[in-house]
Amino acid sequence: MEGKVAIVTGANSGMGLATAAALSDAGAKVIMLCRNEERGKEALAKLKEKEERQLELILCDLGDYDSIRGFARTVKAKYKKIDILVNNAGFISLDRQETREGLERQFGINHIGHFLLTMLLLKNMGEGSRIVNVASGAHKVGRIHFEDINLKKHYNVITAYSQSKLANVLFTRELARRVAKRGITVNCCHPGAVATNIGIDRDTGFGKTVTGLLKPFFQTPEEGARTAIFLAMDDSVKNVSGEYFYRCRIAKSSKRSKDMRLARKLFVLSKKLVMKN
Ligand SMILES: NC(=O)c1ccc[n+]([C@@H]2O[C@H](COP(=O)([O-])OP(=O)(O)OC[C@H]3O[C@@H](n4cnc5c(N)ncnc54)[C@H](OP(=O)(O)O)[C@@H]3O)[C@@H](O)[C@H]2O)c1
C-alpha cells in the first residue's frame, strides 16, 4: 500500500478508526474524514502513537453539502489520485432528525452525503481505485420510500436506517456498473454486530448503557472492520465489483437490493437531490 492514498469516513470511532489504523499500518496515506474537531484530533493522536503511520485529519460533516464540497476541493487540490475510498460513517437515531438541506438524517448522511462525496471524488479515481461502502444486513428489511423519501409521514428508526442501508447496496451496484470501464471497483459489506459507538447520542451519552451491556456478545471494531479492510486492500478482490460481502465472502443480499431498475431510480433521485442545492 506504499504510495497509495485512502480516505476513510467516520475515522474517529468504531470501525472507521480500526480501518484507518489497518490501512495506514499497511503503508497507505490515510485521510481521516471526521465531523467533529475534538473527536477527530483525539483519534488522530491515538493513531499517531505509532509514528510511522501517515495520516491527515480533514473535517467534514456528511450532513452538509457545502462541507462535503469543501472537503472534496481540499483533497483534490492535494492528491492527484485517490486509490481507496471507504464510505464507513454511519448514523442511527430513534427520533427523526434532518440534515442541513432538510433530508431525513439517516438517508441524508448514510446515503446522500456519501453519494455526493463519491461523485465529487470520482474524477480523481481511476484504474485500480476501490470504493467500499459499509452497508448492513439491516438493508434486508429496507425499502426505498420514493413517495416520502424523507419519511415525514411514517418515521421510525428501523424504516429509516434500513432504507439508508438498502440505498448503500443499491448505490454500490449502480455505481459499479457506471465506473466499470474506468477500472474502478465498488463493493459493499455487512460488518456483523459490532460493539462501537453507533446509536449513542454524542451530546447526551444516551444509549451507552445498552451498548455496554451488549459488548461481550458483539465483535470488536477491529473484527468488524475486517471485511471493509479486505475489500480495500486484498489482491483476490481487485477485479470484483458490484458485490455485497459478509465475513470476506460474497453474501446473499435481499431481492430488492439486486433490482437494477430500482438502483437506477435511486441514482437519478440522488443526483437530483444533490444538484438542487
Ligand atoms: N456497529 C454495528 O453493529 C454495525 C452493524 C452493521 C453496519 N454498521 C455500519 O458500520 C458503519 C460504522 O459504524 P460504527 O458501528 O463503527 O459506528 P460509530 O462508532 O458510531 O462510528 C460512526 C462514525 O460515523 C461518523 N459520523 C456520523 N455522522 C457523521 C456526519 N454527519 N459526518 C461525518 N461523519 C459522521 C461518527 O462521527 P462522530 O463520532 O463525530 O459522531 C463516527 O466517526 C456505519 O455505516 C454503520 O451503519 C454497524
The ligand as an ORCA input file, in Angstrom:
! r2SCAN-3c Opt
* xyz 0 1
  N     -21.909     -1.486     14.802
  C     -22.650     -2.370     14.161
  O     -23.104     -3.385     14.734
  C     -22.949     -2.175     12.694
  C     -23.675     -3.192     12.020
  C     -23.926     -3.023     10.658
  C     -23.464     -1.903      9.992
  N     -22.779     -0.929     10.667
  C     -22.278      0.236      9.925
  O     -20.888      0.392     10.164
  C     -20.506      1.752      9.924
  C     -19.572      2.242     11.016
  O     -20.317      2.408     12.210
  P     -19.757      2.063     13.666
  O     -20.559      0.918     14.159
  O     -18.281      1.967     13.665
  O     -20.303      3.341     14.470
  P     -19.643      4.553     15.274
  O     -18.630      4.059     16.248
  O     -20.813      5.313     15.796
  O     -18.911      5.405     14.146
  C     -19.651      6.142     13.221
  C     -18.759      7.208     12.631
  O     -19.534      7.996     11.686
  C     -19.315      9.364     11.982
  N     -20.410     10.231     11.536
  C     -21.687     10.253     11.966
  N     -22.359     11.264     11.390
  C     -21.464     11.909     10.591
  C     -21.542     13.058      9.763
  N     -22.657     13.778      9.662
  N     -20.443     13.440      9.086
  C     -19.279     12.746      9.201
  N     -19.146     11.660      9.988
  C     -20.220     11.256     10.674
  C     -19.152      9.398     13.500
  O     -18.583     10.639     13.914
  P     -18.868     11.185     15.428
  O     -18.173     10.233     16.354
  O     -18.269     12.547     15.430
  O     -20.341     11.184     15.623
  C     -18.235      8.201     13.688
  O     -16.919      8.538     13.362
  C     -21.799      2.538      9.785
  O     -22.052      2.815      8.412
  C     -22.859      1.578     10.324
  O     -24.132      1.817      9.765
  C     -22.522     -1.038     12.016
*
